[in-house]
Amino acid sequence: MQALLSEKVPSKLIKSPLNYIGGKYKLLEQILPLFPKKPYTFIDLFTGGCNVGLNVKAEKIICNDNLKFLIEMYQEFQKHNLSEILQHIESQITTFELSLTNEEGYKKLRKHYNAHKNPLDLFVLVAFSFNHQIRFNNSHEFNNPFGRERSSFNDTMRTNLIQFVRKIQVANTQFTCFDFEKFNFSGLTENDFVYCDPPYLISLGTYNDGKRGFTGWNETQEHKLLRTLENLHKQNIRFALSNVLEHKGKENDILQNWLNKNNYLKVNYLQSDYSNSNYQTMVREKNASVEVLITNYEVEKPKTLFD
């Protein structure tokens, strides 16, 4: 433990310890250079696993999500020193005899967490849950199944956690819990920047179906977010929106119509599953997912990730 605790945070990208669905870690080298030069305040409106907020350069970083148990866990990571966090994790692993095969121990911890809601216990659960994912039912009970023979608090997850905690404790980072439409943008200026990575309307998973005790995502939510971004533009506040225009033969007509209506918007095409293909090749693929970063400003080029 001491060797890990004494390590310096790498100067390059830091990966979230959470395997969050839709996380942007693999796209960071494409996305970050498209952001404006160091803004004063950076708002990650749908922070999820926090991969983007964790790696931006800004005077102040606000990471927001409507999943309160996730935000409480991040806030707990800020409150305690690294030794205390790791000791708690190791203690719970020992107490509940967690392993790659002990499903009963996992279920006992899950029951314990749902009764007491200790934010650090949520992280231990995630470490041993199926695909390291976070899932709650409509009663706000964690219900992700056991990750038999696959999930544990392994060395990679441990290293990612250490780097994550170190970064959020030294950076000027604030964690907030609001639905995007209730977030207070009133204090922002043209020196600030808002990044949005909402659930993708045409590639939704069941975790965003609105039946798990938290706000889901549908066409109404999509329209509300786009109106929110229009209002930010009217206030001369820069923003970027991650989304997909096409996915498995489906098109996001709402997003495309919004692009057609607002000629100030710029579309930056990203390479995701088709790393060796250009956009023209992608759109010919039957099951292509055309992932984009939409901005209300011209991207400065050339620019490298670690400038």
C-alpha positions in Angstrom: 0.0 0.0 0.0 2.7 2.5 0.9 4.4 2.2 -2.5 1.1 3.1 -4.2 0.3 5.9 -1.8 3.7 7.6 -2.6 3.2 7.5 -6.3 2.8 10.7 -8.2 -0.3 11.3 -10.3 0.7 10.8 -13.9 0.9 14.0 -16.0 -1.3 12.4 -18.7 -4.8 11.0 -18.7 -6.4 9.6 -15.5 -9.0 6.8 -15.8 -12.0 6.6 -13.6 -12.1 3.6 -11.3 -15.7 3.1 -12.4 -16.8 1.2 -15.6 -19.5 3.7 -16.4 -21.7 2.9 -19.4 -21.1 5.5 -22.1 -17.8 6.7 -20.4 -15.6 8.8 -22.6 -12.1 7.7 -21.5 -11.3 6.1 -24.9 -12.4 9.3 -26.7 -10.6 11.8 -24.5 -7.6 12.2 -26.9 -10.1 13.3 -29.6 -12.5 15.3 -27.4 -10.2 17.3 -25.1 -8.3 19.1 -28.0 -11.7 20.3 -29.2 -12.4 22.2 -26.0 -11.6 25.9 -25.6 -8.3 26.8 -24.0 -8.4 26.7 -20.2 -11.8 28.1 -19.1 -12.3 29.5 -15.7 -15.2 27.2 -14.7 -15.8 23.9 -16.5 -19.1 22.2 -15.9 -19.5 18.5 -16.6 -23.3 18.4 -16.6 -23.7 14.6 -16.9 -20.5 13.5 -15.2 -21.1 9.8 -14.8 -17.8 8.1 -14.3 -16.1 11.6 -14.3 -13.6 10.8 -17.0 -14.0 14.1 -18.7 -14.2 16.3 -15.6 -11.2 14.5 -14.2 -8.9 15.4 -17.1 -9.8 19.0 -18.2 -7.8 22.0 -17.5 -9.8 24.7 -15.6 -9.6 27.0 -12.6 -12.8 25.3 -11.2 -14.4 22.1 -12.2 -18.1 21.2 -11.4 -19.1 17.6 -11.9 -22.8 17.1 -11.8 -25.0 14.1 -12.0 -28.6 13.3 -11.0 -27.6 9.9 -9.4 -27.2 11.1 -5.8 -25.6 7.9 -4.6 -22.8 8.3 -7.1 -22.2 12.0 -6.2 -22.2 11.1 -2.5 -19.5 8.5 -3.2 -17.4 11.2 -5.0 -17.9 13.6 -2.1 -16.8 10.9 0.4 -13.6 10.4 -1.7 -12.9 14.1 -1.1 -13.5 14.0 2.6 -11.2 11.1 3.6 -7.5 10.6 3.0 -6.4 7.9 0.7 -5.3 5.5 3.5 -8.7 5.7 5.2 -10.5 4.9 1.9 -8.3 2.0 1.1 -8.5 0.6 4.6 -12.3 0.8 4.5 -12.4 -1.1 1.2 -10.0 -3.8 2.4 -11.9 -4.1 5.7 -15.2 -4.7 3.9 -13.6 -7.2 1.6 -12.3 -9.2 4.6 -15.5 -8.8 6.6 -17.8 -10.0 3.8 -15.2 -12.5 2.5 -15.5 -11.0 -1.0 -13.9 -12.9 -3.8 -14.3 -13.9 -7.5 -16.6 -16.7 -6.4 -18.3 -15.8 -3.1 -21.7 -14.7 -4.3 -23.3 -15.0 -0.9 -20.7 -12.6 0.6 -21.5 -10.1 -2.2 -25.3 -10.4 -1.5 -24.7 -9.8 2.2 -22.7 -6.6 1.4 -25.4 -5.5 -1.0 -28.1 -6.0 1.6 -25.9 -4.1 4.1 -25.4 -1.2 1.7 -29.1 -0.9 0.9 -29.9 -0.7 4.6 -27.2 1.9 5.5 -26.1 3.6 2.3 -22.5 4.1 3.2 -21.0 5.7 0.1 -17.7 3.9 0.4 -19.6 0.6 0.5 -21.1 1.4 -2.8 -17.6 1.5 -4.3 -16.8 -1.9 -2.8 -20.0 -3.3 -4.3 -19.2 -1.9 -7.7 -15.8 -3.6 -7.5 -17.4 -7.0 -7.3 -20.5 -6.4 -9.3 -21.2 -7.6 -12.9 -19.0 -5.5 -15.2 -18.2 -3.1 -12.4 -21.5 -1.3 -13.1 -23.9 0.8 -11.0 -27.6 -0.1 -11.1 -30.5 0.7 -8.8 -34.1 -0.4 -8.8 -37.1 1.9 -8.4 -36.8 1.7 -4.6 -33.2 3.1 -4.8 -31.8 -0.3 -3.9 -28.5 -1.3 -5.5 -29.5 -4.4 -7.6 -26.6 -5.1 -9.9 -25.8 -8.9 -9.9 -22.5 -10.5 -8.8 -19.6 -10.5 -11.2 -18.7 -14.1 -10.8 -15.2 -15.0 -12.0 -14.8 -11.6 -13.5 -15.1 -8.7 -11.0 -12.9 -7.8 -8.0 -11.0 -5.0 -6.5 -8.1 -5.8 -8.8 -4.7 -3.9 -9.1 -5.9 -1.9 -12.1 -9.0 -0.7 -10.3 -7.0 0.1 -7.2 -4.5 2.2 -9.2 -7.2 4.0 -11.0 -8.9 4.8 -7.6 -5.7 6.1 -6.1 -5.1 8.4 -9.1 -8.7 9.5 -9.1 -8.8 10.4 -5.4 -5.5 12.2 -5.5 -6.7 14.3 -8.4 -10.1 15.4 -7.0 -8.5 16.2 -3.7 -5.9 18.6 -5.2 -7.9 20.1 -8.0 -10.6 22.7 -7.4 -13.4 20.2 -7.9 -17.0 20.4 -6.8 -19.6 17.6 -7.0 -23.3 18.5 -7.4 -26.5 16.5 -7.8 -29.2 18.1 -10.0 -31.3 17.1 -12.9 -29.8 19.2 -15.8 -32.9 21.4 -16.1 -32.5 22.4 -12.4 -28.9 23.2 -12.6 -28.2 26.9 -11.9 -26.3 28.4 -14.8 -27.0 32.0 -13.8 -23.5 32.8 -12.5 -21.6 31.7 -15.6 -19.8 34.1 -18.0 -18.3 33.9 -21.4 -15.1 32.6 -19.7 -16.8 29.4 -18.6 -17.6 26.2 -20.5 -20.4 23.6 -20.3 -19.9 20.0 -21.5 -22.8 17.7 -21.9 -22.7 13.9 -22.3 -26.3 12.9 -21.9 -27.9 9.5 -22.4 -28.1 8.9 -26.2 -31.7 8.9 -27.3 -31.2 6.3 -30.1 -28.9 4.0 -28.2 -30.5 3.9 -24.7 -29.8 1.2 -22.3 -32.3 0.0 -19.7 -30.4 2.0 -17.0 -32.0 5.2 -18.5 -35.5 3.9 -18.9 -36.9 6.0 -16.1 -38.0 2.9 -14.1 -35.2 2.8 -11.6 -36.1 5.7 -9.3 -34.2 8.3 -11.3 -35.1 10.5 -14.2 -35.1 8.6 -17.5 -34.3 9.9 -20.9 -36.8 10.4 -23.7 -37.7 12.8 -26.5 -39.0 15.4 -24.1 -35.7 15.3 -22.2 -33.8 15.6 -25.4 -35.8 18.7 -26.5 -35.3 20.3 -23.0 -31.6 19.8 -23.1 -31.3 21.4 -26.6 -33.3 24.4 -25.5 -31.0 24.7 -22.5 -28.0 24.8 -24.8 -29.7 27.4 -27.0 -30.2 29.6 -23.9 -26.5 29.2 -23.0 -25.5 30.3 -26.5 -27.7 33.4 -26.1 -25.7 34.3 -23.0 -22.4 33.8 -25.0 -21.5 30.7 -22.9 -19.6 28.1 -24.9 -20.7 24.5 -24.8 -20.0 21.1 -26.3 -22.4 18.2 -26.7 -21.5 14.6 -27.1 -24.0 12.5 -29.0 -24.6 10.2 -31.9 -26.3 11.2 -35.2 -26.8 7.6 -36.3 -26.7 4.2 -34.5 -27.4 0.8 -35.9 -29.5 2.1 -38.7 -31.4 4.6 -36.6 -31.1 8.4 -37.0 -31.5 11.0 -34.3 -34.0 13.3 -36.2 -34.4 15.6 -33.2 -30.7 16.3 -33.1 -30.3 16.6 -36.9 -33.2 19.1 -37.1 -31.7 21.1 -34.3 -28.4 21.3 -36.2 -30.2 22.4 -39.4 -32.1 25.1 -37.5 -29.0 26.6 -35.7 -26.3 27.4 -38.2 -23.9 28.5 -35.5 -23.4 24.9 -34.4 -20.3 23.0 -35.5 -20.2 19.2 -35.9 -16.9 17.4 -35.1 -17.0 13.8 -36.1 -15.2 11.3 -33.8 -13.7 7.9 -34.5 -15.0 5.3 -32.1 -15.6 1.8 -33.3 -14.2 2.7 -36.8 -10.7 3.9 -35.8 -9.3 3.3 -39.2 -12.2 4.8 -41.2 -13.2 8.3 -42.2 -16.7 9.7 -41.9 -17.7 8.8 -45.4 -16.8 5.2 -44.8 -18.7 5.2 -41.5 -22.0 6.3 -42.9 -21.9 3.5 -45.5 -21.6 0.9 -42.7 -25.0 -0.7 -42.0 -24.5 -0.7 -38.2 -22.3 2.5 -38.0 -22.5 4.6 -34.9 -21.7 8.2 -36.0 -20.5 9.8 -32.8 -20.0 13.6 -32.7 -19.0 16.5 -30.6 -21.3 19.5 -31.3 -20.0 22.9 -30.3 -21.2 26.5 -30.5 -17.8 27.8 -31.3 -15.1 27.3 -33.9 -12.5 24.8 -32.8 -9.0 26.2 -32.7 -6.5 24.1 -34.8 -3.9 22.8 -34.7 -4.0 21.8 -31.1 -2.6 18.8 -29.2 -4.0 17.1 -26.1 -1.4 18.2 -23.6 -0.8 21.8 -24.8 
